[in-house]
Amino acid sequence: QQVDAARGVIAENFPRGTRVTRPTGGFILWVELAKGGDSIALFEKLLERGISIAPGPMFSATQRYRNCLRVSVGHLWTERTEKALAEVGRLARAQVGEVAIANA
C-alpha cells in the first residue's frame, strides 16, 4: 500500500516525463526525473527543508544517474511523509520549468 501511495504522489506532483519503478518486492522506488532534472541540486535544496532523498550518483562509481533518485517507502506512511514527497515533486517541477497544477 505504501509503494502504491508513493507512486500516486509521484504521479500527481512530479514533472511530466518522470518515470518510477514498480518494485516486485521491497520498499525502494527508483525515480528517473524528467529531462533537465538534477538529483544532486534537488538533494541540496531538500536538505534545507529537512527532507532527504538519495541522489542517483551515490549508487554509481562513475557518477552516473544524476537524473535519478532513490526514495525509500519502508517506513510508516504518514501525512508528513506524503507532504515531503510532494515537495520533492514540486522542486523537481521547478527545476525543469514546469509549474505544478495546484499552483497554476
C-alpha positions, 0 to 999 in steps of 0.5 A: 500500500505504501509503494502504491501511495508513493507512486500516486504522489509521484504521479500527481506532483512530479514533472511530466516525463518522470518515470518510477519503478514498480518494485516486485518486492521491497520498499525502494522506488527508483525515480528517473526525473524528467529531462533537465532534472538534477538529483544532486541540486534537488538533494541540496535544496531538500536538505534545507527543508529537512527532507532527504532523498538519495541522489542517483550518483551515490549508487554509481562509481562513475557518477552516473544517474544524476537524473535519478533518485532513490526514495525509500517507502519502508517506513510508516506512511504518514501525512508528513511523509506524503507532504515531503514527497510532494515537495520533492515533486514540486522542486523537481517541477521547478527545476525543469520549468514546469509549474505544478497544477495546484499552483497554476 
